[in-house]
Amino acid sequence: MKLDGLKQLVKEELKRALNKVKVKIDYITEDPDEGGPLMDGFVTVQIDQDDFDKYKNDLRNYFWIGTAREAADERIYKIDKVTKL
């Protein structure tokens, strides 16, 4: 019984790992003093293919801002471009 459950878990994790895509997120940081745009930057991250497909045409979506903010550890003003690598 436990072995079957473990096999299923391994299959699910492998499927999830294979469903990842690498993306480059180009962004503009937020000026901490003025609150407007400051400078350009980018991060490269791996995300689920489903998330990429869902949000690829919506650069204003908080998914991209949150992903870039988490990876870059910076205040993000705006997302410029998301590129699948």
C-alpha positions in Angstrom: 0.0 0.0 0.0 2.6 2.5 1.0 4.7 1.7 -2.0 1.9 2.5 -4.4 1.3 5.8 -2.7 5.0 6.6 -3.0 5.1 5.7 -6.7 2.1 8.0 -7.3 3.8 10.8 -5.4 7.0 10.4 -7.5 5.0 10.4 -10.7 3.2 13.6 -9.8 6.4 15.3 -8.8 8.1 14.3 -12.0 5.2 15.5 -14.1 5.2 18.8 -12.2 9.0 19.2 -12.8 8.7 18.5 -16.5 5.9 21.0 -16.8 8.2 23.9 -15.9 9.4 26.6 -18.3 12.2 29.2 -17.9 11.2 32.8 -18.4 13.0 36.1 -18.3 11.0 38.9 -16.7 12.2 42.5 -17.6 11.1 45.1 -15.1 11.6 48.6 -13.9 12.3 49.2 -10.2 10.4 51.7 -8.1 12.1 54.8 -6.9 11.9 54.6 -3.1 11.9 58.4 -2.7 9.7 59.5 -5.6 7.5 56.4 -6.1 8.0 56.5 -9.8 10.2 54.5 -12.2 13.9 54.2 -11.4 16.0 51.7 -13.4 15.7 48.6 -15.5 16.4 45.1 -14.4 15.5 41.5 -15.1 15.3 38.1 -13.4 15.2 34.6 -14.9 12.9 32.1 -13.1 11.2 28.7 -13.7 7.4 28.6 -13.5 4.7 26.2 -14.4 3.8 26.1 -18.1 0.1 26.5 -17.1 0.9 29.8 -15.3 2.9 31.1 -18.3 0.0 30.3 -20.6 -2.5 31.9 -18.3 -0.7 35.2 -17.7 1.6 35.6 -20.8 -0.6 38.3 -22.4 -1.3 40.2 -19.2 1.9 42.0 -18.0 0.0 44.1 -15.5 -1.1 41.0 -13.6 0.2 40.8 -10.1 1.5 37.2 -10.8 4.5 38.7 -12.8 5.1 41.5 -10.3 5.1 39.1 -7.4 7.3 36.6 -9.2 9.8 39.3 -10.1 9.7 40.9 -6.7 10.3 37.5 -5.0 13.2 36.6 -7.3 14.9 40.0 -7.4 14.1 41.1 -3.9 13.4 44.6 -5.2 10.4 47.0 -5.3 8.9 46.6 -8.8 7.3 49.5 -10.5 6.3 47.9 -13.8 6.8 44.7 -15.8 8.2 45.6 -19.3 8.4 42.2 -21.0 8.2 38.4 -20.2 10.1 36.1 -22.5 10.0 32.3 -22.6 13.6 31.0 -22.9 
